[in-house]
């Protein structure tokens, strides 16, 4: 299939994905407030004499408190996820200090609302028991047998013991919940025996969202219904209570007492049907109409149409290629970027990839995920490795002219170094490179002295030297394990070092359904006469070759769905392996959602050029989920 056809397919797929997501967001679902399907579902529940799944049932009306620096929200009943929440009367401060020196005549708007994430938290409770008995008007803290119960809630929260609801304002170093000073003067109110059942829960509190103060010329004369400068609030994130106008903004230069001058109720009260509203025949007729409207809504928005387009694209690809859609498109060749209209570039290579929007559309249609590339191997330096700790910073390097070749054997020219941190867990990724230029006048008897900032937890450090050797770009490790335990190192030029090839780029841990990993040798298309920033490597035997040039040995650690790490698994890709070959990682029982880490080393069957490994873009493999 021609390259341009692949690229057109990518563009079509991404356009379909964007249209699908736009339509999906507009149509929504039964749990996303403000969307069409949410409102249809609410109507549907009313028809069948049910309350909506969430909203304010009663109370919670807003007013100006006796102290006008507060808004008063009355006690009420709220529903979330079909669960009731009792809300106590609360006064909320409307004070805010602004950075800009606004005039006292300026007004700002506030919005009071319940955060839906708080509502979800409030419906949760942890059941445990008392580890110590409580004595009325004496006990100032609560200790629970489940020491982790209170850590699941950010103070303030409440502990319910029998008929008493105790406000907790903090948790001390012993793990005890401290009784709020505003509750019964900071003590419990009733006696409770040890092992009494206790529930820990988060009380629902309203949020105050602030708008910026505006000059008197842009105000509404104290009428909150015509004020235009309230903070934007999404109904998908908040359940609205009310809004108000505030005078006298306090600033960092002038302390003032704000005054709430007017409020407006914005509650959307949901009804609790006391009796059947419709007969059974009416319910059936209305229910059928709602179902039809929901279907039409999907078609009109393009939601259902986008699903059809995804299905047609997949069928077309399957018929044209004889492979499944994810298998074919995940295996598209790597090629030089100049041959691609668009693409994901990695050191001059491009690869076919879809946007997340299309991947979501594909998953919604087929309930399975498109395979994604997890790692790319090239025969040169690549960032992005998942490693331990972090590399040193503050690296300095300077040359020194030495009196004889024994003291220094480094010639003039450019020398580049990187340093890694070694901890008990393993080695870090390389540091930022530091480059030293030795002028020609310095001759060939030099040494380079380096230093860096210590890293907490480091047991030692490794020093790497980078540079061109013949026609290849080589990185060499100058140090041995545990050799450098201080934060200094001197390169005299006498250590040749061990050749290193970092060629792993971990792009993402992609899947939610665990599966076996594979090392895959993908197709490569195009003429690769140079790589590594133009450093030439172009033996005639490499151009247009279709097989691996060097034996590669992969050491792979997989990421499990529970967050633990599996491995190591060793996979050998022999020299001469043809393209489109796969090697299974581990056993059939080794299932992973992604890749944790991988190292690649050259085997014994390799091509040498001037004493160095002859790596090429054809020495490349990816790691995928099967």
Secondary structure as UniProt FT lines:
FT   HELIX           3..27
FT   TURN            30..31
FT   TURN            33..34
FT   HELIX           36..47
FT   TURN            48..49
FT   STRAND          55..59
FT   STRAND          62..64
FT   TURN            68..69
FT   STRAND          70..73
FT   STRAND          76..80
FT   TURN            81..82
FT   STRAND          83..87
FT   STRAND          90..93
FT   STRAND          97..98
FT   TURN            104..105
FT   STRAND          107..115
FT   HELIX           116..122
FT   STRAND          125..130
FT   TURN            136..138
FT   STRAND          141..142
FT   TURN            147..149
FT   HELIX           150..152
FT   STRAND          157..161
FT   TURN            162..163
FT   STRAND          164..171
FT   TURN            173..174
FT   STRAND          177..179
FT   TURN            181..182
FT   HELIX           184..186
FT   TURN            194..195
FT   STRAND          197..201
FT   STRAND          207..210
FT   HELIX           216..218
FT   TURN            221..222
FT   HELIX           224..226
FT   TURN            235..237
FT   STRAND          238..247
FT   STRAND          250..251
FT   STRAND          259..265
FT   HELIX           280..301
FT   HELIX           303..321
FT   HELIX           325..330
FT   STRAND          334..336
FT   HELIX           337..339
FT   STRAND          344..346
FT   TURN            347..348
FT   STRAND          349..351
FT   HELIX           356..366
FT   STRAND          375..377
FT   STRAND          396..401
FT   TURN            405..407
FT   STRAND          413..422
FT   STRAND          434..438
FT   HELIX           440..442
FT   TURN            443..444
FT   STRAND          446..451
FT   TURN            456..457
FT   STRAND          460..469
FT   TURN            470..471
FT   STRAND          472..477
FT   TURN            481..482
FT   STRAND          488..491
FT   STRAND          498..500
FT   STRAND          504..506
FT   STRAND          517..521
FT   STRAND          524..525
FT   STRAND          530..531
FT   TURN            532..534
FT   STRAND          535..536
FT   TURN            540..544
FT   STRAND          552..559
FT   TURN            561..562
FT   STRAND          565..573
FT   TURN            575..576
FT   TURN            579..580
FT   STRAND          581..584
FT   TURN            588..589
FT   STRAND          594..602
FT   STRAND          608..609
FT   TURN            610..611
FT   STRAND          612..613
FT   TURN            617..618
FT   STRAND          622..625
//
